[in-house]
Amino acid sequence: MDDDSQLQRLHLEHAGAVRAYVRRRIGADEADEVVADVFVIAWRRLGELPPQPRTWLLGTARRVLANRRRTAKRQRALYERLANEAEADAGAAATQEPGDGSVLRALASLSANDREVLLLVSWDGLSHQEAGEVLGVRDTTVAMRVHRARRRLERALERTSVPAPHIRATQELSDAR
């Protein structure tokens, strides 16, 4: 049996069990990504799979999930550290300014996808078309994601009492590019 047929059979027989295992541990929106990662690893190691691969696949899913948790933890720590540094740089200001770390904390509260699209467009200065190339989507999709992510960021900023003009200024800056 060739590798493609073996992988296809492996996926047909075990993807449901792997997906169920993963969905019990994370949300459905991320489960398919984890399952895909598990089967990419399985494809790379086809020659090493045991005769009954279900437990091996579940163990691999467990390790993929652990890696994702560690990555998310490092990202949160990075954004918190940046926010704390921004607060230290701002000093003991009585009013909240964009430099007090609130924007970074609000950004850290967004989903990874929202953060990524905002950072690509607003901080990295990419056009919607360029960001679309990076993300592998159309520029109209990027425009929609940016719009929605900005609204979510604005709501997150409102929860931390940062006035909305700060987010509008960021929008105007990136729109001018």
MARDO-675090 format. One record per residue (C-alpha): x, y, z; chain; residue number from 1. Coordinates in Angstrom, 2 decimals, m for minus. Example, Ala and Ser with C-alpha at 12.3 -4.5 7.8 and 13.67 -1.06 7.14 Angstrom:
<rs>
R 12.30 m4.50 7.80 A 1
R 13.67 m1.06 7.14 A 2
</rs>
This chain:
<rs>
R 0.00 0.00 0.00 A 1
R 1.48 3.41 m0.97 A 2
R 1.88 6.28 1.51 A 3
R m1.12 8.25 0.25 A 4
R m3.44 5.26 0.56 A 5
R m2.06 4.42 4.00 A 6
R m2.55 8.00 5.21 A 7
R m6.04 8.15 3.74 A 8
R m7.00 4.90 5.46 A 9
R m5.45 6.11 8.71 A 10
R m7.44 9.32 8.51 A 11
R m10.71 7.57 7.67 A 12
R m10.34 5.12 10.55 A 13
R m9.06 7.45 13.26 A 14
R m9.82 11.11 12.51 A 15
R m13.15 10.91 14.32 A 16
R m11.56 9.58 17.49 A 17
R m8.76 12.17 17.34 A 18
R m11.25 14.98 16.73 A 19
R m13.44 13.84 19.64 A 20
R m10.40 13.69 21.92 A 21
R m9.30 17.19 20.88 A 22
R m12.78 18.75 21.09 A 23
R m13.11 17.63 24.69 A 24
R m10.05 19.73 25.45 A 25
R m10.40 22.83 23.25 A 26
R m13.07 24.64 21.27 A 27
R m14.43 23.33 18.01 A 28
R m12.97 26.29 16.12 A 29
R m9.41 25.11 16.85 A 30
R m10.03 21.37 16.85 A 31
R m9.71 20.91 13.09 A 32
R m6.33 22.65 13.10 A 33
R m5.04 20.34 15.80 A 34
R m6.39 17.25 14.01 A 35
R m4.69 18.42 10.81 A 36
R m1.42 18.91 12.70 A 37
R m1.70 15.39 14.13 A 38
R m2.13 13.86 10.69 A 39
R 0.74 15.90 9.24 A 40
R 2.95 14.43 11.95 A 41
R 1.55 10.98 11.19 A 42
R 2.27 11.47 7.48 A 43
R 5.88 12.42 8.26 A 44
R 6.29 9.36 10.47 A 45
R 4.22 6.81 8.52 A 46
R 7.01 4.24 8.63 A 47
R 7.21 4.49 12.42 A 48
R 3.50 4.05 13.22 A 49
R 2.54 1.05 15.34 A 50
R 0.15 m1.57 13.92 A 51
R m2.66 m0.16 16.08 A 52
R m2.05 3.61 15.68 A 53
R m5.03 5.00 17.59 A 54
R m3.22 5.47 20.89 A 55
R m0.18 6.88 19.08 A 56
R m2.43 9.42 17.33 A 57
R m4.12 10.38 20.60 A 58
R m0.72 10.78 22.28 A 59
R 0.39 12.96 19.38 A 60
R m2.79 15.03 19.74 A 61
R m2.02 15.45 23.43 A 62
R 1.47 16.74 22.62 A 63
R 0.16 19.09 19.89 A 64
R m2.35 20.50 22.38 A 65
R 0.40 20.96 24.98 A 66
R 2.55 22.78 22.42 A 67
R m0.34 25.08 21.55 A 68
R m0.96 25.84 25.23 A 69
R 2.72 26.64 25.77 A 70
R 2.73 28.89 22.70 A 71
R m0.39 30.72 23.89 A 72
R 1.12 31.11 27.35 A 73
R 4.32 32.58 25.87 A 74
R 2.29 34.98 23.73 A 75
R 0.24 36.14 26.71 A 76
R 3.42 36.59 28.74 A 77
R 4.97 38.60 25.93 A 78
R 1.98 40.91 25.63 A 79
R 1.84 41.32 29.40 A 80
R 5.53 42.10 29.53 A 81
R 5.13 44.67 26.75 A 82
R 2.17 46.18 28.57 A 83
R 4.13 46.35 31.83 A 84
R 7.09 47.96 30.06 A 85
R 4.75 50.48 28.47 A 86
R 3.28 51.24 31.91 A 87
R 6.74 51.72 33.38 A 88
R 7.67 54.06 30.53 A 89
R 4.50 56.06 30.99 A 90
R 5.22 56.64 34.68 A 91
R 2.49 57.35 37.15 A 92
R 0.18 59.27 34.80 A 93
R m3.21 60.08 36.29 A 94
R m5.06 59.69 32.99 A 95
R m4.94 56.74 30.67 A 96
R m2.91 57.45 27.57 A 97
R m2.10 55.01 24.78 A 98
R 1.38 54.54 26.30 A 99
R 0.09 53.14 29.59 A 100
R m0.12 49.55 28.38 A 101
R m3.91 49.47 28.06 A 102
R m3.75 49.14 24.28 A 103
R m1.35 46.22 24.54 A 104
R m3.50 44.54 27.20 A 105
R m6.58 45.05 25.01 A 106
R m4.67 43.65 22.04 A 107
R m3.60 40.64 24.12 A 108
R m7.23 39.98 24.99 A 109
R m8.14 39.50 21.32 A 110
R m8.02 36.19 19.50 A 111
R m4.77 35.26 17.77 A 112
R m6.40 35.83 14.37 A 113
R m7.61 39.32 15.31 A 114
R m4.20 40.23 16.73 A 115
R m2.40 38.95 13.67 A 116
R m4.47 40.88 11.15 A 117
R m4.27 44.09 13.20 A 118
R m0.53 43.77 13.66 A 119
R 0.06 43.07 9.98 A 120
R m1.96 46.08 8.85 A 121
R m1.46 48.63 11.62 A 122
R 1.95 47.81 13.06 A 123
R 3.77 46.16 10.15 A 124
R 2.24 48.65 7.71 A 125
R 1.07 46.10 5.15 A 126
R m1.72 46.93 2.74 A 127
R m4.78 44.70 2.76 A 128
R m3.48 43.03 m0.38 A 129
R m0.06 42.37 1.19 A 130
R m1.62 41.11 4.42 A 131
R m3.83 38.86 2.31 A 132
R m0.76 37.35 0.70 A 133
R 0.77 36.68 4.12 A 134
R m2.46 35.13 5.42 A 135
R m3.36 33.33 2.21 A 136
R m6.70 35.13 1.78 A 137
R m8.16 37.80 m0.51 A 138
R m7.69 41.47 0.29 A 139
R m11.45 41.87 0.75 A 140
R m11.32 39.17 3.41 A 141
R m8.51 41.05 5.13 A 142
R m10.53 44.27 5.01 A 143
R m13.47 42.53 6.67 A 144
R m11.23 40.91 9.32 A 145
R m9.50 44.23 10.06 A 146
R m12.84 45.98 10.43 A 147
R m14.16 43.33 12.83 A 148
R m10.89 43.13 14.77 A 149
R m10.84 46.91 15.22 A 150
R m14.37 46.82 16.60 A 151
R m13.36 44.07 19.04 A 152
R m10.26 46.04 20.02 A 153
R m12.36 49.13 20.54 A 154
R m14.69 47.19 22.86 A 155
R m11.70 45.79 24.75 A 156
R m10.32 49.30 25.11 A 157
R m13.66 50.55 26.39 A 158
R m13.52 47.88 29.10 A 159
R m10.17 49.32 30.18 A 160
R m11.49 52.91 29.92 A 161
R m9.28 53.97 27.04 A 162
R m11.13 56.49 24.87 A 163
R m12.08 55.29 21.40 A 164
R m10.16 58.07 19.54 A 165
R m6.94 56.12 20.17 A 166
R m8.18 53.21 18.08 A 167
R m9.54 55.57 15.44 A 168
R m6.14 57.23 15.20 A 169
R m4.59 53.81 14.63 A 170
R m7.19 53.12 11.95 A 171
R m6.52 56.44 10.24 A 172
R m2.80 55.78 10.31 A 173
R m3.14 52.38 8.65 A 174
R m5.78 53.63 6.20 A 175
R m3.41 56.34 5.02 A 176
R m0.86 53.73 3.89 A 177
</rs>
